Amino acid sequence: MESNFIRSAVLGLTLASLCWGQSNEEPRERRAEPGPGRQIGSGAGNIGIGAAKGAGDLAKGAAKGVGDLATLHPIDAGVAVGRGAGTAGKDVAVGTVKGSAKIGKGVGRAIKKIF
């Protein structure tokens, strides 16, 4: 008789401990995506940032090229200008692709909202 009481007590405590760990809070909602206007603006910003980085890299390459040419290193000057132009092209391309994707997504969401 005493063993039944102990078994019941252990079973009751086990079930109570399992229920204790559950919380009554509802799960948090996922963070909403930015609105279409914000996405379009962010895309335009990415394009601008890419263009600005590209212009900076192009200017650095040109400046290094001028310095190398002034010190009579024409091969190094050509390499520096070419490297600056290549890096500038990469930055502009990356910014344009990222920005265009965001703009496209924002326009799509705006059209979806209208219809």
Helices and strands as residue ranges (DSSP letters): H 2-20, H 36-70, H 74-114
